[in-house]
Amino acid sequence: MGVAGDSPQLAIVQSIRGGRLELKIGFQGRSDHRPLREVHPIQALAGRDPGSLRLDQPPWHLSAEALAAALPSKQDLATAWLLMAQPGAGASAKTDAADGPKPPQGLDLGDFVDLFGDSADATQRAAAWLWLEGDQTLFRLRHGRIEARSLQDLRQLRRERHLRQLGENQRLAWQSRLVARQPLANESLSAAQQADLDRLRQWAAGECSQPLGETLLRTLQACRCRAESGDIRHLLVDLGQWPRHHLPALEATTWQLGFSPELLAEADRLVAAANGPMPSDVGRLDLTHQRLLTIDDEDTQDIDDGLAIEWREGHPPRLWIHIADPGRLVQAGSPLDLEARRRASSLYLARGSLPMFPPQLAHGPMGLRQNHGPKDHGPKDHGPKGQGPKDQGPVDHGPETQRSAAWSLWVDLDQTGAVVAEGLERTWVKTALRLSYGDADELIDLAPPQERDLLCMKSLLERRRHWREQRGALNLEDPEGRIRCRGDEAQLEISEPSPSRQMVAEAMILVGALMAERGQRLGLALPFRTQIPGELPTDAELESLPPGPVRHSAIKRGLSRGQLGVTPGPHFSLALDAYVQATSPIRRYGDLVTQRQFEALRHGNDPLDEASLAGLLGELETPLRQVQQISREDQRHWQQVWFEQHPQGQWPALFLRWLRQDQRLALVWAEDLAMTLAAECPLRSQPGDALLLRIQQVDSLRDVLKLQAVA
C-alpha cells in the first residue's frame, strides 16, 4: 500500500476494521491506523499472513537502494508520456457498447508500469507509485488512474517550477545573508526582504500578534535564533537593523515622533514675542530686585522654581518661592497646550530629557532664566523694608537684565515652622544665581557671609521640615542611584539626601500645602493628592531593624498608594491636611492646570468645576502611565547595560524583604550602588542580614538581569 501525503510512504496492511486500515509503515514497521481514502493499493500478496511481514523482509525485499534502482529512466518516462498523450490513448482496452458508460480515462498502476517494465515486480510498482506521488509534472494520479498531462499543462507547470526554484534560490541567498549576521545595506534589499525585516522589528518591539510565517521561521532556525523578542533583537543588532539601546516602549509614541514643524514654528514665534507685552502682564508685581537663586541638577535646562529672601527691618525675614509661569506664553486650548496635554509630563531618560513643551520654550523664556548680565555673587546692600538695593533707580528690562514671568508665593513662618502669613502674586523676577545641588551644598557648608540669603533659606525650611515631622511626617530619604548614559556607556550617579536637596524639596512641599489650603478657602477645584494612613510596623518592630534603607523598606511596605482627585484630603506621609503639586508647570501638565485655576479666579473668569477638572485629569492618566512605563523600561535597560559593563563585580548588600520566598526571590539594598534590587537570596535571610551581591545572568537585549546574594 501507498500512504499519500506531504511525504508519501509505503506500508503493509495488517487488518481492515470498518473504514480504517491497520498498517505497518516504512522500513521500520511503525504501527498506525489510516482511513481508506488516504491509502492506495500497489500490489496484493495472496496467501500470506500480513501481520508477520515487513517491507525489508521476504517476500518484498524492499530497500531504499532497490527502489532507486527500479525507478524508470527519464527516457522511459518521456516515452510513456508520448504514448499516453496521443489522442484516445490511456482509455481502457475493454469498451462497452456505444450507448453504454464511457470507459475510464488513464491507466491503472500495473498498466502504467508495463509501459516500461514488469507490473508483476512489486519493487517496480512501488518505485513508480512513489515517483508519481512526488514532485513530477508528466502525469496526474487521481483515484488510482494515471493520466498524461497536456503539453500546455506541462509548460505551465515547468514555468511555475522554474519560478519556485528562483524563489527558493533567493530565499537561500537571503537566509545565508542573515546567517552571516553582518550589517545589511538597506538599498540592496528587495521589497520582500524589507517586509521580513519589518516583521522581525515588530517582534523585537514585543508586537507578536502577527505570525512570522513558515518561511521566516525556517530562516530564523537556520540563524539559530528563537522566535522570541530578545533573540530577534540580538539578530537585528548584528544586522544593523535595530539600535542596541532602542526602547520598544517608545515605539510610535508622541515622544518618538517629536513636535510637528507647525508646533516648532509656533514655539519659535512665541520665543520671539516673549519680551513683548502679553495680556497677563497687567498688574504683575516687579520683584526683579530680589536676589533669586535657582538650585537644580547641573544638567537641568527647564528651570521652573527658585527661592529668594526678603529682608525686612524690624521683622523676621520673609521667604519667597517663585514658580515659572508658562501660561503667560501658551494659552489653554492652543495647539501647543493640547500637545502638552497629550504628553502630560516631560520624560526623563538616561540619555537626557524630552520636554513637555518644545525645547526652545521649555529651556528658554518659559523658565526662570539666569540673568544674561554680569554675575554678582557678592553681598547686597539692602535698603529699608526690603525694597531692594539702595539707589536702585529704574529697573532695566532689556536683554542684559532678562526677566522671567512667575507665580510667587511669600511665606512668614514662626519659630515652630508654622505659617503665620502667606500671599500669592503674579510677578516679574530675575535669576541672580543658578546653583547646582553640589554648589549649594558647598556654600552651605562653608557658610560665607555674602551668602546669608542661602543660609537663611536653609534655616527657615529646616524649621518647616521639623514642624511637619512633629505632626508625623515620614522621613524616608535614602541615597538614590540612577544610571545615566554617556554615548553607549552607562554611568552610575548617586544623589545623596543633601542639605540643599532637602531644602528645595521642603520648599516645594510648602508651596503644595499652601496652594491646596488656598484652593480650599476659595472653593476652587484642584488636582489634590491624598494618601490615607498606612499600616506601619510598631515602634518595637522598627527599633529591631537597622536604621536607614532596611527600616525605610519596612515602613514603605505599609504605606498606601497616593491618589489624585478633585476632592481635598489629608496626605499621610507628608503630614498635611491637603496637598497639591504646583511647582513644575513646565514639566507637569497638572501643575499648569493648578496655576490656570488660580489665574481664572484672579481675572474674574470661571475656573473648571470639579466635573470638568475630573474629566481633564482622566485624560492625563493614560499618557502619565505611558511616561512611567517608558521611564522604568529605560532605567531598567541602562541598569542592565551597566551590569554588563561590570560582569565580575561584587557589592555588599542588606536583605530587605521577601518577594517570593518559595523561589528565593527578595529585595536587597546595595549600598555602593544606592539601589534596591531583586535577587536570589538564602532561604533563612532576615531583614538587615549582610549579603554579597553578584551577577548570575545579564543580557540587556533580552531584558534579563538575574542577581544572586549570598551570605
Phi, psi and omega per residue, in radians:
M1 nan 2.676 3.038
G2 -2.009 2.293 3.111
V3 -1.801 1.947 -3.083
A4 -1.366 2.913 3.131
G5 2.622 -2.898 3.119
D6 -1.062 -0.566 3.105
S7 -2.274 1.582 -3.081
P8 -1.053 2.486 -3.090
Q9 -2.369 2.758 3.044
L10 -1.628 2.597 -3.119
A11 -2.654 2.850 3.070
I12 -2.036 2.331 3.120
V13 -1.405 2.206 3.069
Q14 -1.644 -0.723 -3.133
S15 -2.783 2.846 3.104
I16 -2.121 2.177 3.125
R17 -2.235 1.796 -3.088
G18 1.110 -2.186 -3.138
G19 -1.690 0.256 -3.115
R20 -2.150 2.608 -3.130
L21 -1.973 2.428 2.992
E22 -1.645 2.147 -2.959
L23 -2.142 2.742 2.879
K24 -1.978 1.927 -2.960
I25 -1.784 2.379 3.031
G26 1.277 3.131 -3.095
F27 -1.236 -0.326 3.120
Q28 -1.522 -0.133 3.112
G29 1.179 0.739 3.135
R30 -1.235 2.260 -3.113
S31 -1.338 2.441 3.115
D32 -2.803 2.855 3.055
H33 -2.140 2.330 -3.136
R34 -2.387 2.589 3.030
P35 -1.234 2.751 -3.091
L36 -0.997 -0.611 -3.038
R37 -1.173 -0.321 -3.125
E38 -1.636 -0.057 -3.027
V39 -2.056 2.362 -3.086
H40 -2.120 2.236 -3.128
P41 -1.202 2.419 3.081
I42 -1.992 -0.875 3.106
Q43 -2.807 2.394 3.114
A44 -1.633 2.718 3.102
L45 -2.260 1.736 -3.050
A46 -1.342 2.536 3.000
G47 1.383 0.175 3.127
R48 -2.092 2.653 3.104
D49 -1.458 1.903 -3.064
P50 -1.152 -0.402 -3.104
G51 -1.144 -0.344 -3.112
S52 -1.724 0.116 -3.006
L53 -1.798 2.617 2.958
R54 -2.359 2.692 -3.073
L55 -1.057 -0.591 -3.084
D56 -1.593 0.122 3.140
Q57 -1.972 2.882 3.093
P58 -1.012 2.559 0.079
P59 -1.596 0.052 -3.019
W60 -1.373 -0.845 -3.119
H61 0.976 0.676 -3.139
L62 -1.500 2.517 3.054
S63 -2.638 2.881 3.119
A64 -1.067 -0.657 -3.137
E65 -1.174 -0.751 -3.140
A66 -1.124 -0.677 3.123
L67 -1.161 -0.705 3.118
A68 -1.129 -0.673 3.136
A69 -1.210 -0.556 -3.097
A70 -1.438 -0.140 -3.111
L71 -1.156 2.259 -3.141
P72 -1.097 2.669 3.133
S73 -1.270 2.835 3.108
K74 -1.051 -0.636 -3.140
Q75 -1.148 -0.744 3.117
D76 -1.101 -0.708 -3.135
L77 -1.194 -0.667 3.098
A78 -1.146 -0.679 3.094
T79 -1.107 -0.765 3.111
A80 -1.039 -0.696 3.130
W81 -1.128 -0.717 3.129
L82 -1.072 -0.721 3.132
L83 -1.133 -0.756 -3.055
M84 -1.398 -0.374 -3.114
A85 -1.415 -0.158 3.114
Q86 -1.124 2.558 3.099
P87 -0.979 2.271 3.118
G88 1.475 -0.185 3.138
A89 -1.318 2.728 3.074
G90 1.579 -0.087 3.106
A91 -1.451 2.767 3.120
S92 -1.095 2.503 -3.136
A93 -1.157 -0.462 -3.137
K94 -1.642 2.132 3.133
T95 -2.020 2.590 3.105
D96 -1.554 -3.139 3.107
A97 -1.069 2.822 -3.074
A98 -0.983 -0.603 -3.113
D99 -1.630 0.138 3.126
G100 -1.517 -3.126 3.132
P101 -1.158 2.666 -3.139
K102 -1.255 2.515 -3.127
P103 -1.165 2.640 3.105
P104 -1.107 2.526 3.127
Q105 -1.493 2.613 3.068
G106 1.408 3.138 -3.105
L107 -1.964 2.666 2.973
D108 -1.397 3.088 -3.024
L109 -1.097 -0.719 -3.130
G110 -1.093 -0.837 3.125
D111 -1.063 -0.661 3.138
F112 -1.117 -0.779 -3.134
V113 -1.128 -0.593 -3.132
D114 -1.118 -0.322 3.127
L115 -1.155 -0.449 -3.095
F116 -2.410 0.047 -3.112
G117 -2.808 -2.541 -3.058
D118 -2.117 1.983 -3.098
S119 -1.176 -0.297 3.102
A120 -1.336 -0.242 -3.122
D121 -1.494 1.914 -3.079
A122 -1.062 -0.593 -3.125
T123 -1.140 -0.729 3.127
Q124 -1.154 -0.702 3.132
R125 -1.106 -0.783 -3.127
A126 -1.124 -0.736 3.135
A127 -1.107 -0.718 3.130
A128 -1.127 -0.733 -3.131
W129 -1.122 -0.779 3.120
L130 -1.056 -0.672 3.130
W131 -1.177 -0.737 3.135
L132 -1.097 -0.629 3.138
E133 -1.382 -0.186 -3.110
G134 -1.478 -2.837 -3.059
D135 -1.521 1.292 3.118
Q136 -2.170 2.757 -3.036
T137 -2.028 -0.165 -3.010
L138 -1.300 -0.632 -2.980
F139 -2.257 2.765 3.075
R140 -2.063 2.233 3.129
L141 -1.901 1.940 -3.122
R142 -2.400 2.235 3.082
H143 0.941 0.675 3.096
G144 1.372 0.023 -3.141
R145 -1.941 2.524 -3.082
I146 -1.981 2.175 -3.140
E147 -2.150 2.553 3.055
A148 -1.394 2.341 3.093
R149 -1.279 2.676 3.110
S150 -1.256 2.808 3.126
L151 -1.060 -0.654 3.115
Q152 -1.106 -0.731 3.099
D153 -1.105 -0.708 -3.129
L154 -1.077 -0.758 3.139
R155 -1.091 -0.762 3.138
Q156 -1.122 -0.775 -3.137
L157 -1.115 -0.732 -3.129
R158 -1.177 -0.596 3.073
R159 -1.151 -0.753 3.118
E160 -1.108 -0.695 3.111
R161 -1.115 -0.701 3.130
H162 -1.103 -0.748 3.121
L163 -1.154 -0.675 3.093
R164 -1.094 -0.709 -3.137
Q165 -1.140 -0.712 3.073
L166 -1.065 -0.765 3.119
G167 -1.082 -0.707 3.130
E168 -1.161 -0.679 3.097
N169 -1.099 -0.724 3.108
Q170 -1.139 -0.696 3.128
R171 -1.096 -0.762 -3.137
L172 -1.147 -0.673 3.108
A173 -1.141 -0.737 3.099
W174 -1.121 -0.735 3.121
Q175 -1.077 -0.730 -3.128
S176 -1.133 -0.577 3.099
R177 -1.193 -0.672 3.117
L178 -1.242 -0.698 3.129
V179 -1.068 -0.598 -3.138
A180 -1.165 -0.391 3.100
R181 0.937 0.788 3.060
Q182 -1.936 2.630 -3.126
P183 -0.961 2.429 -3.108
L184 -1.765 2.483 3.006
A185 -1.543 1.960 -3.024
N186 -1.032 -0.575 -3.094
E187 -1.180 -0.293 -3.127
S188 -1.622 0.012 -3.042
L189 -1.629 2.530 3.083
S190 -1.369 2.978 3.126
A191 -1.090 -0.682 3.141
A192 -1.148 -0.686 3.129
Q193 -1.192 -0.681 3.063
Q194 -1.084 -0.670 3.119
A195 -1.117 -0.686 3.078
D196 -1.052 -0.796 -3.127
L197 -1.149 -0.660 3.105
D198 -1.076 -0.758 3.133
R199 -1.136 -0.712 3.111
L200 -1.134 -0.651 3.115
R201 -1.145 -0.624 3.082
Q202 -1.070 -0.791 3.128
W203 -1.169 -0.654 3.111
A204 -1.083 -0.573 3.135
A205 -1.432 -0.005 3.118
G206 1.641 0.015 3.109
E207 -1.591 1.626 -3.014
C208 -1.951 0.311 -3.088
S209 -1.238 -0.531 3.121
Q210 -1.592 2.170 -3.110
P211 -1.117 2.687 -3.115
L212 -1.339 -0.464 -3.094
G213 1.644 2.623 -3.038
E214 -1.086 -0.748 -3.094
T215 -1.110 -0.783 -3.133
L216 -1.183 -0.605 3.088
L217 -1.121 -0.701 3.100
R218 -1.126 -0.662 3.117
T219 -1.127 -0.745 3.101
L220 -1.080 -0.689 3.121
Q221 -1.074 -0.723 3.104
A222 -1.107 -0.535 3.113
C223 -1.444 0.013 -3.056
R224 0.980 0.787 -3.104
C225 -2.156 2.051 3.103
R226 -1.227 2.673 3.122
A227 -1.374 1.120 3.132
E228 -2.343 2.624 -3.029
S229 -0.984 -0.800 -3.092
G230 -1.111 -0.791 3.118
D231 -1.093 -0.723 -3.124
I232 -1.165 -0.629 3.070
R233 -1.066 -0.744 3.100
H234 -1.025 -0.796 -3.136
L235 -1.081 -0.812 -3.091
L236 -1.159 -0.608 3.072
V237 -1.090 -0.773 3.110
D238 -1.075 -0.593 -3.110
L239 -1.469 -0.024 -3.113
G240 1.271 0.416 -3.071
Q241 -1.959 0.129 -3.138
W242 -2.643 2.069 3.071
P243 -1.067 2.310 -3.038
R244 -0.977 -0.552 -3.053
H245 -1.939 0.417 3.104
H246 -1.240 2.420 3.129
L247 -1.708 2.023 3.086
P248 -1.003 -0.579 -3.117
A249 -1.123 -0.377 3.119
L250 -1.421 -0.254 -3.004
E251 -0.984 2.203 3.032
A252 1.063 0.378 3.084
T253 -1.597 2.917 3.099
T254 -1.075 -0.464 3.120
W255 -1.202 -0.687 3.133
Q256 -1.263 -0.625 -3.096
L257 -1.282 -0.480 3.138
G258 1.332 -2.982 3.131
F259 -1.522 2.451 3.138
S260 -1.193 2.761 3.082
P261 -0.987 -0.616 -3.137
E262 -1.138 -0.740 3.130
L263 -1.185 -0.676 3.109
L264 -1.134 -0.663 3.103
A265 -1.146 -0.695 3.102
E266 -1.144 -0.673 3.095
A267 -1.103 -0.737 3.100
D268 -1.059 -0.696 3.135
R269 -1.096 -0.736 -3.126
L270 -1.199 -0.631 3.085
V271 -1.068 -0.761 -3.136
A272 -1.154 -0.532 -3.083
A273 -1.623 -0.059 -2.977
A274 -1.052 -0.596 -3.105
N275 -1.447 -0.103 3.095
G276 -1.548 3.089 -3.108
P277 -1.246 2.553 3.067
M278 -2.263 2.684 -3.089
P279 -0.954 -0.620 -3.069
S280 -1.398 0.001 -3.101
D281 -1.304 -0.357 -3.107
V282 -1.097 2.210 3.075
G283 1.475 0.077 3.101
R284 -1.167 2.422 3.103
L285 -1.465 2.266 -3.120
D286 -1.487 1.897 3.103
L287 -2.030 0.455 -3.097
T288 -1.189 -0.216 3.086
H289 -1.334 -0.308 -3.116
Q290 -1.223 2.594 3.088
R291 -1.559 1.543 -3.051
L292 -1.462 2.257 3.088
L293 -1.953 2.358 2.974
T294 -1.972 2.405 -3.116
I295 -2.272 2.097 -3.091
D296 -2.732 3.114 3.042
D297 -1.070 2.649 -3.014
E298 -1.052 -0.612 -3.071
D299 -1.692 0.146 3.121
T300 -1.215 2.309 -3.134
Q301 -1.951 -0.429 3.121
D302 -1.707 1.517 -3.087
I303 -1.468 1.990 -3.068
D304 -2.132 0.186 3.048
D305 -2.648 2.661 3.122
G306 -2.733 2.904 -3.067
L307 -2.221 2.620 3.075
A308 -2.610 2.740 3.087
I309 -2.045 2.325 3.023
E310 -1.833 2.003 3.120
W311 -1.510 2.148 -3.059
R312 -2.106 2.185 -3.118
E313 -1.141 2.175 3.117
G314 1.428 0.048 -3.139
H315 -2.355 2.738 3.081
P316 -1.115 2.688 3.107
P317 -1.069 2.552 -3.115
R318 -1.860 2.345 3.126
L319 -1.600 2.251 3.028
W320 -1.948 2.336 3.062
I321 -2.108 2.039 -3.053
H322 -1.832 2.295 -3.125
I323 -2.097 2.321 -3.138
A324 -0.966 2.642 -3.063
D325 -2.103 1.295 -3.126
P326 -1.158 -0.354 3.126
G327 -1.138 -0.281 3.067
R328 -1.091 -0.628 -3.072
L329 -1.714 -0.627 -3.049
V330 -1.919 2.029 -3.102
Q331 -1.466 2.567 3.096
A332 -1.043 2.352 3.122
G333 1.500 -0.102 3.100
S334 -1.296 2.845 3.132
P335 -0.964 -0.711 3.123
L336 -1.161 -0.650 3.117
D337 -1.164 -0.738 -3.138
L338 -1.146 -0.617 3.084
E339 -1.171 -0.702 3.087
A340 -1.101 -0.644 3.102
R341 -1.146 -0.662 3.098
R342 -1.069 -0.599 -3.112
R343 -1.505 -0.626 3.063
A344 1.265 -0.366 -3.081
S345 -2.903 2.748 2.907
S346 -1.242 2.701 -3.112
L347 -1.995 2.182 -3.099
Y348 -1.910 2.081 -3.096
L349 -2.083 2.921 3.132
A350 -1.073 -0.539 -3.131
R351 -1.427 -0.264 -3.093
G352 2.520 -3.078 -3.066
S353 -1.761 2.633 2.985
L354 -2.018 1.882 -2.973
P355 -1.288 2.771 3.118
M356 -1.247 -0.566 3.056
F357 -1.905 2.782 3.088
P358 -0.918 2.487 -3.023
P359 -0.975 -0.647 -3.087
Q360 -1.120 -0.410 3.046
L361 -1.553 -0.903 -3.067
A362 -1.074 -0.637 -3.122
H363 -1.670 0.035 -3.078
G364 -2.092 -2.095 -2.963
P365 -1.201 -0.230 3.074
M366 -1.204 -0.614 -2.998
G367 -1.586 -3.118 3.105
L368 -1.523 1.457 -3.057
R369 -1.238 2.558 3.121
Q370 -1.308 2.563 3.110
N371 -0.954 2.267 3.109
H372 -1.397 -0.149 3.136
G373 -1.420 -2.974 -3.122
P374 -1.073 2.387 3.126
K375 -1.381 2.392 3.139
D376 -2.172 1.878 3.141
H377 -1.740 0.066 -3.060
G378 -1.529 3.103 -3.123
P379 -1.232 2.741 3.121
K380 -1.865 2.536 3.022
D381 -1.704 1.736 -3.007
H382 -1.521 2.454 3.098
G383 -1.441 -3.051 -3.088
P384 -1.192 2.530 3.036
K385 1.016 0.463 3.022
G386 1.139 0.480 -3.111
Q387 -1.505 0.285 3.080
G388 1.847 -3.136 -3.117
P389 -1.117 2.690 3.079
K390 -1.100 2.619 3.115
D391 0.919 0.763 -3.072
Q392 -1.118 -0.771 -3.104
G393 1.241 -3.045 -3.125
P394 -1.146 2.513 3.141
V395 -1.483 2.209 3.119
D396 -1.595 2.053 -3.127
H397 -1.790 0.443 3.116
G398 -1.302 -3.020 -3.070
P399 -1.015 -0.524 -3.093
E400 -1.314 -0.292 3.115
T401 -2.242 1.130 -3.017
Q402 -1.107 2.161 -3.124
R403 -1.817 2.834 -3.125
S404 -2.273 2.577 3.064
A405 -1.461 2.474 -3.073
A406 -2.611 2.780 2.802
W407 -1.737 2.217 -3.009
S408 -2.156 2.213 -3.139
L409 -1.927 2.152 3.043
W410 -1.823 2.533 -3.030
V411 -2.433 2.326 2.951
D412 -1.898 2.207 3.140
L413 -1.949 2.520 3.015
D414 -1.491 -3.028 -3.048
Q415 -1.193 -0.330 3.115
T416 -1.567 -0.210 -3.081
G417 1.732 -0.005 3.082
A418 -1.308 2.644 -3.131
V419 -1.380 2.163 3.085
V420 -1.602 -0.740 3.135
A421 -2.689 2.710 3.123
E422 -2.723 2.770 3.112
G423 -2.677 2.762 -3.107
L424 -2.212 2.218 -3.109
E425 -2.293 2.692 2.937
R426 -1.752 2.203 -2.843
T427 -2.386 2.970 2.820
W428 -1.867 2.340 3.103
V429 -2.339 2.888 3.117
K430 -2.425 2.138 -3.121
T431 -1.292 2.085 3.141
A432 -1.541 -0.565 -3.038
L433 -2.650 2.198 3.059
R434 -1.816 2.183 -3.113
L435 -2.091 2.526 2.894
S436 -1.443 2.890 3.096
Y437 -1.048 -0.664 3.114
G438 -1.112 -0.747 3.097
D439 -1.062 -0.814 -3.097
A440 -1.116 -0.702 3.116
D441 -1.102 -0.670 3.135
E442 -1.138 -0.747 3.128
L443 -1.165 -0.681 3.108
I444 -1.104 -0.698 -3.115
D445 -1.201 -0.728 -3.115
L446 -1.358 -0.502 3.115
A447 0.905 0.939 3.087
P448 -1.188 2.524 -3.076
P449 -1.084 -0.490 -3.132
Q450 -1.273 -0.170 3.107
E451 -1.881 0.699 -3.129
R452 -1.143 -0.464 3.087
D453 -1.039 -0.852 -3.105
L454 -1.098 -0.741 -3.123
L455 -1.185 -0.591 3.097
C456 -1.192 -0.730 3.079
M457 -0.997 -0.814 -3.127
K458 -1.041 -0.772 -3.118
S459 -1.108 -0.804 -3.123
L460 -1.105 -0.753 -3.060
L461 -1.349 -0.451 2.971
E462 -1.142 -0.698 3.099
R463 -1.068 -0.750 3.134
R464 -1.156 -0.689 3.118
R465 -1.085 -0.752 3.121
H466 -1.090 -0.664 3.105
W467 -1.028 -0.761 3.134
R468 -1.195 -0.685 -3.140
E469 -1.122 -0.605 3.078
Q470 -1.120 -0.467 3.108
R471 -1.531 -0.025 3.082
G472 1.908 0.171 3.129
A473 -1.094 2.503 -3.111
L474 -1.626 2.329 3.062
N475 -1.864 1.718 -3.054
L476 -2.044 0.543 -3.063
E477 -1.404 2.246 3.050
D478 -2.270 2.809 2.987
P479 -0.985 2.571 -3.122
E480 -2.198 2.106 3.096
G481 -1.709 2.251 3.068
R482 -2.269 2.662 3.124
I483 -1.703 2.209 3.050
R484 -1.931 2.710 -3.062
C485 -1.889 2.268 3.009
R486 -2.166 1.727 -2.993
G487 1.211 -2.165 3.061
D488 -1.794 0.158 -3.110
E489 -1.731 2.357 3.090
A490 -1.626 2.313 -3.133
Q491 -2.182 2.393 3.140
L492 -1.508 2.219 3.047
E493 -2.136 2.237 -3.106
I494 -1.948 2.170 3.084
S495 -1.740 2.091 3.102
E496 -1.547 2.609 3.051
P497 -1.297 1.261 -3.004
S498 -1.395 2.931 3.133
P499 -0.979 -0.731 -3.103
S500 -1.194 -0.683 3.112
R501 -1.136 -0.748 3.118
Q502 -1.111 -0.664 -3.140
M503 -1.128 -0.852 -3.127
V504 -1.135 -0.738 3.128
A505 -1.051 -0.721 -3.133
E506 -1.165 -0.636 3.090
A507 -1.105 -0.718 -3.136
M508 -1.182 -0.666 3.091
I509 -1.129 -0.696 3.122
L510 -1.064 -0.788 3.092
V511 -1.034 -0.799 -3.128
G512 -1.060 -0.668 3.132
A513 -1.196 -0.786 -3.083
L514 -1.235 -0.643 3.092
M515 -1.163 -0.650 3.111
A516 -1.157 -0.771 3.121
E517 -1.106 -0.744 3.122
R518 -1.082 -0.763 3.114
G519 -1.061 -0.699 3.093
Q520 -1.088 -0.774 -3.129
R521 -1.078 -0.637 -3.081
L522 -1.554 -0.033 -3.106
G523 1.177 0.592 -3.036
L524 -1.682 2.286 3.059
A525 -1.278 2.218 -3.135
L526 -2.374 2.804 3.066
P527 -1.386 1.386 -3.068
F528 -1.267 2.515 3.029
R529 -1.916 2.186 -3.096
T530 -2.192 2.786 3.069
Q531 -2.632 2.113 3.135
I532 -1.345 2.733 -3.130
P533 -1.005 2.496 3.121
G534 -1.700 2.945 3.074
E535 -1.685 1.642 -3.030
L536 -1.586 2.737 3.038
P537 -1.065 2.737 3.104
T538 -1.211 2.861 3.108
D539 -1.026 -0.694 -3.132
A540 -1.125 -0.705 3.125
E541 -1.137 -0.708 3.136
L542 -1.189 -0.663 3.140
E543 -1.130 -0.432 3.139
S544 -1.360 -0.179 -3.104
L545 -1.777 2.593 3.085
P546 -1.084 2.436 3.096
P547 -1.134 2.738 -3.134
G548 1.745 -2.524 -3.005
P549 -0.985 -0.640 -3.113
V550 -1.158 -0.829 3.128
R551 -1.172 -0.711 3.135
H552 -1.089 -0.650 3.122
S553 -1.087 -0.705 3.123
A554 -1.139 -0.647 3.120
I555 -1.223 -0.809 -3.103
K556 -1.051 -0.577 -3.131
R557 -1.095 -0.509 -3.113
G558 -1.592 -0.079 -3.115
L559 -1.366 2.522 3.039
S560 -1.457 2.772 -3.141
R561 -1.290 2.424 3.071
G562 -1.185 2.640 -3.112
Q563 -2.137 2.584 3.082
L564 -1.990 2.220 -3.142
G565 -2.851 -3.138 -3.082
V566 -1.664 -0.019 3.136
T567 -1.800 2.178 -3.136
P568 -1.215 2.688 3.111
G569 -2.995 2.942 -3.089
P570 -1.142 2.685 3.015
H571 -2.031 1.919 -2.936
F572 -1.098 -0.968 -3.000
S573 -1.234 -0.424 3.071
L574 -1.533 -0.200 -3.117
A575 1.010 0.823 3.128
L576 -2.141 2.567 3.112
D577 -1.284 -0.443 3.090
A578 -2.782 2.677 -3.077
Y579 -2.719 2.470 3.078
V580 -2.503 2.435 3.066
Q581 -1.366 2.230 -3.028
A582 -2.540 0.128 -2.944
T583 -1.878 0.038 -3.131
S584 -2.315 1.046 -3.072
P585 -1.224 -0.304 3.067
I586 -1.406 -0.450 -3.020
R587 -1.829 -0.433 -3.094
R588 -2.272 2.188 -3.080
Y589 -1.161 -0.599 3.128
G590 -1.048 -0.625 3.098
D591 -1.173 -0.632 3.085
L592 -1.151 -0.659 3.084
V593 -1.072 -0.734 3.109
T594 -1.012 -0.819 3.105
Q595 -1.033 -0.738 -3.079
R596 -1.184 -0.533 3.083
Q597 -1.112 -0.768 3.101
F598 -1.213 -0.613 3.116
E599 -1.094 -0.733 -3.132
A600 -1.049 -0.768 3.120
L601 -1.110 -0.731 -3.087
R602 -1.084 -0.614 -3.082
H603 -1.745 0.210 3.073
G604 1.295 0.357 3.091
N605 -1.704 2.962 -3.130
D606 -1.531 2.051 3.037
P607 -1.266 2.947 3.089
L608 -1.133 2.386 3.033
D609 -1.410 3.086 -3.045
E610 -1.040 -0.737 -3.106
A611 -1.138 -0.763 -3.131
S612 -1.157 -0.727 3.133
L613 -1.153 -0.687 3.109
A614 -1.076 -0.681 3.089
G615 -1.118 -0.706 3.121
L616 -1.143 -0.754 3.116
L617 -1.106 -0.591 3.075
G618 -1.100 -0.644 3.088
E619 -1.112 -0.534 -3.071
L620 -1.413 -0.277 -3.041
E621 -1.055 -0.844 -3.072
T622 -1.124 -0.882 3.111
P623 -1.108 -0.566 3.107
L624 -1.162 -0.680 3.068
R625 -1.121 -0.684 3.135
Q626 -1.127 -0.747 3.099
V627 -1.036 -0.765 -3.135
Q628 -1.126 -0.734 3.140
Q629 -1.116 -0.805 -3.122
I630 -1.111 -0.767 -3.116
S631 -1.092 -0.744 3.133
R632 -1.161 -0.756 3.139
E633 -1.112 -0.692 3.132
D634 -1.110 -0.834 -3.114
Q635 -1.168 -0.645 3.108
R636 -1.111 -0.728 -3.129
H637 -1.098 -0.848 -3.078
W638 -1.249 -0.480 3.005
Q639 -1.095 -0.751 3.089
Q640 -1.121 -0.708 3.100
V641 -1.069 -0.722 3.135
W642 -1.075 -0.761 3.119
F643 -1.172 -0.575 3.043
E644 -1.074 -0.587 3.130
Q645 -1.344 -0.197 -3.135
H646 -2.276 1.032 -3.002
P647 -1.144 -0.453 -3.096
Q648 -1.763 0.157 -3.065
G649 -1.205 2.630 3.016
Q650 -2.379 2.396 -3.029
W651 -2.362 2.353 3.051
P652 -1.117 2.520 -3.081
A653 -2.524 2.787 3.060
L654 -2.068 2.337 3.094
F655 -1.225 2.315 3.131
L656 -1.819 -1.102 -3.128
R657 -2.894 2.833 3.121
W658 -1.397 2.470 2.931
L659 -1.707 -0.945 3.073
R660 -2.448 1.649 -3.031
Q661 -1.139 -0.571 3.138
D662 -1.101 -0.423 3.090
Q663 -1.816 0.114 3.124
R664 1.079 0.469 -3.126
L665 -1.721 2.221 -3.066
A666 -2.511 3.001 3.017
L667 -1.735 2.385 3.075
V668 -2.259 2.737 3.078
W669 -1.873 2.053 3.086
A670 -1.685 1.823 -2.996
E671 -1.126 -0.721 -3.108
D672 -1.163 -0.392 3.126
L673 -1.761 -0.248 -3.074
A674 0.959 0.787 -3.096
M675 -2.329 2.545 2.919
T676 -1.688 2.151 -3.017
L677 -2.289 2.650 3.035
A678 -1.513 2.365 -3.104
A679 -2.658 2.730 2.996
E680 -1.353 2.220 -3.017
C681 -2.204 2.784 3.040
P682 -1.032 2.521 -2.992
L683 -1.094 -0.520 -3.066
R684 -1.664 0.300 -3.116
S685 -1.129 2.490 3.104
Q686 -2.191 2.686 3.130
P687 -0.918 2.264 -3.140
G688 1.678 -0.185 3.127
D689 -1.088 2.418 3.112
A690 -1.433 2.292 -3.115
L691 -2.328 2.945 3.052
L692 -2.095 2.125 -3.031
L693 -1.680 2.352 3.074
R694 -2.564 2.954 -3.041
I695 -1.571 2.268 2.962
Q696 -1.586 -0.855 -3.105
Q697 -2.710 2.416 3.068
V698 -2.556 2.355 3.104
D699 -2.719 1.772 -3.034
S700 -1.176 -0.495 3.126
L701 -1.312 -0.459 3.083
R702 -1.661 0.031 -3.115
D703 0.996 0.863 -3.106
V704 -2.143 2.215 2.974
L705 -2.506 1.973 3.107
K706 -2.099 2.110 -3.126
L707 -1.993 2.649 3.109
Q708 -2.238 2.320 3.082
A709 -2.013 2.181 -3.105
V710 -2.051 2.708 -3.141
A711 -1.224 nan nan
